[in-house]
């Protein structure tokens, strides 16, 4: 399975996801780090992504080839991450045929009503060990 992890700014959320993916699945899946910038991609590569690329063109070209996309909610919000996530990136990610498992973390003026806030490590565990495991059975 080809898993694209998308993040921006410092890449900390994406790196946390990739680190846990590698702990749970080892090399069972291809993990591609897609960063809105080179710093985010570098952080995700340090977490042991198989491959990585940065910027708008990389995200627009690679997101549609994913079997599943992981990242924070803001990856589908145009102009999020202090403007790093362009409208073209958000459209490519949201329009990609792959299922998107998004962490409800955002610094934007977006609130998900009814959501119980949880710490990042708990959310990463849910996305990697629960939701991704369910999806991988059907892909």
N, C-alpha and C positions, 0 to 999 in steps of 0.2 A: 504494500500500500504506500502511496506517495502522500506524505503529510507535509503541508506547507504551514509553517509557523510565521505569522506576520506581526511585526512590532515596529515601534519607532522610538524617538527620543533616545533614551539610554539603553534600550533593549532588555531591561531587567525582567519584564513579564515574559517575554519570549524566551529568554535564557532559562527562567524557572520552569517553563513548560518543557523545553527541550531536555533539560537535565532530568526531569522526572520521566519523560518519555524513554530516555536511554536507560534509566534505572529499571523501568518496568519491562520494556520490550527489547532492550539491547539493540542489535542490528536487524531485527525482524522487519522494520519498516524503513523506507527512505525518508529522511527528515530534511526538508529544505528550509533554510532560514531566509526570509525575505524582509529586509529592513527598509524603512523609509529613508534611512541615512546609513552611512558607512559605520558609524559607531554602534548603532543597534545591530547591524549585521555582524560586526566583529564580536560583540558580546554573545550573540547566539551561536556563532562558530566556536567560541571558547567553551560553550556548553555541549559541544560535540555534534552539531548538525553535520549531516553528510556533505551538503553543499550550501552555498549562500550567494545572494546577490542583493544589490542595493538600488533604490530609486524607483521612480515612476515606471519606466519602461520594463524593468525586471518584474515588477509586481503585475503590471498589465499583461505581460506575456506569459508568466508562469502560473498565476492564480487559476486560470481556466484549465490547467493541466493537472490540478491536484485531485486526489481522491477524497481528501478532507482538509479543511482549513481551520486552524486554531489561532486564537489571539484575543486581545481585549475587544470589547464592544466598539470602541472608537475606530476600528479598522473599516467599518462600514459607514462612518460619518464623515462626509466631505468637510475638509478644512479643519479636522480635529488634530490633536497632538500639536497644538500651537501653529497650525497651518502646514505641518509636514505631510499630512495625508491629503493628497490632492483629490479633487472631484473625480478625475479619471481613475485613480487608485480605488476609491470607494466604490465606484461603479463596477470596475472589473472584479473586485472581490465579491460584492453583493450579487452580481450577475453570474458568477462562476457556477457551474452545475454541481459542484461538490457541496456536501453538507458543511455547514459552518458551526463550529462549537466555539462560542464567544463568551469570554469572562465578563461579567457585569461590572467592569471597572471603567470609569470614564472621568476625565477632568472637565469635560464639556458641560454645558448647561442642559444635561439630559438626566432625567431621573426615571428609574424603572419602578413604578408604583407596585407595591405588594412584595417586593423582593426583600428578603432578610439579608442584611449585609454579613459577609463572612470574610475572614482573613484570606489573603492571597494563597498561602499554602493549602488551605482547605479546598479552595476553588480549583487549584491546579490538580489536586488529588481526584476531585470529582470528574474533571474533564478528561484526565488521562486514564484513570483506573476504572471509571464507571462508563461514561458516555462513549469514549473511543473504543473500549472493549466491545460494547454493544454494536457500534457501527462496523467494526472490523469483521464481525460475524456475517454481515450482510453485503460486504463489498467483494 
